[in-house]
Every structure is written in structure tokens, then in C-alpha cells.
Amino acid sequence: MTNQHPQKKHTSNKKDELKALCFIIFILFPALSITFVSIYGFIIWMIQAFGGVVAH
């Protein structure tokens, strides 16, 4: 029988997952949050620009 050692794909896979997680947490989520808040603000601004300020 030959003694077969498993390849070290496990550590590179974990590193790739950690990089992806850091990308999602530090780049993707803040970018999406800023984008959605900006779009929402723009929509409210356009509604007020063309429809007037909503009375309370």
C-alpha cells in the first residue's frame, strides 16, 4: 500500500473564504448601504421636487 497524504487545499480554501468574507463585510455591505440610502434620498427628493412637500 502506498501512503497517500491529502493535499493542502483545505487551508487555501479557508483563506479564500476569509478573503471573500472580508470583501463582503468591508466593501460590499457598506457600498450597497450607501447606494440604497442615496437612491432612497433621490426618490424622496424627486417626489418633493415635482409633487411639493407632503403636508403633515
C-alpha positions as CSV (number, residue, x, y, z in Angstrom):
1,M,0.0,0.0,0.0
2,T,1.2,3.5,-0.7
3,N,1.0,6.2,1.9
4,Q,-1.0,9.0,0.3
5,H,-1.1,12.4,2.0
6,P,-4.0,14.7,1.4
7,Q,-3.2,17.9,-0.4
8,K,-3.3,21.2,1.4
9,K,-6.4,22.6,-0.4
10,H,-8.1,23.0,3.0
11,T,-6.0,25.9,4.1
12,S,-6.2,27.7,0.7
13,N,-9.9,27.2,0.7
14,K,-10.2,28.8,4.2
15,K,-8.1,31.7,3.1
16,D,-10.3,32.2,0.0
17,E,-13.4,32.1,2.2
18,L,-11.9,34.6,4.7
19,K,-10.9,37.0,1.8
20,A,-14.5,36.7,0.4
21,L,-16.0,37.4,3.9
22,C,-13.7,40.4,4.4
23,F,-14.7,41.7,0.9
24,I,-18.4,41.3,1.8
25,I,-18.1,42.9,5.2
26,F,-15.8,45.8,4.5
27,I,-16.6,46.6,0.9
28,L,-19.8,45.2,-0.4
29,F,-22.2,45.9,2.5
30,P,-21.1,49.5,3.0
31,A,-21.2,50.2,-0.7
32,L,-24.7,48.7,-1.0
33,S,-25.9,50.6,2.1
34,I,-24.6,53.9,0.7
35,T,-26.2,53.1,-2.7
36,F,-29.6,52.2,-1.3
37,V,-29.7,55.2,1.0
38,S,-28.7,57.5,-1.8
39,I,-31.3,56.1,-4.2
40,Y,-34.0,56.4,-1.5
41,G,-33.0,60.0,-0.8
42,F,-33.0,60.8,-4.5
43,I,-36.5,59.3,-4.9
44,I,-37.8,61.4,-1.9
45,W,-36.1,64.5,-3.4
46,M,-37.7,63.9,-6.8
47,I,-41.1,63.4,-5.2
48,Q,-40.8,66.6,-3.3
49,A,-39.4,68.5,-6.3
50,F,-42.4,67.5,-8.6
51,G,-45.1,66.9,-6.1
52,G,-44.4,69.5,-3.4
53,V,-43.7,68.9,0.2
54,V,-46.1,66.5,1.8
55,A,-48.3,68.2,4.4
56,H,-48.5,66.7,7.9
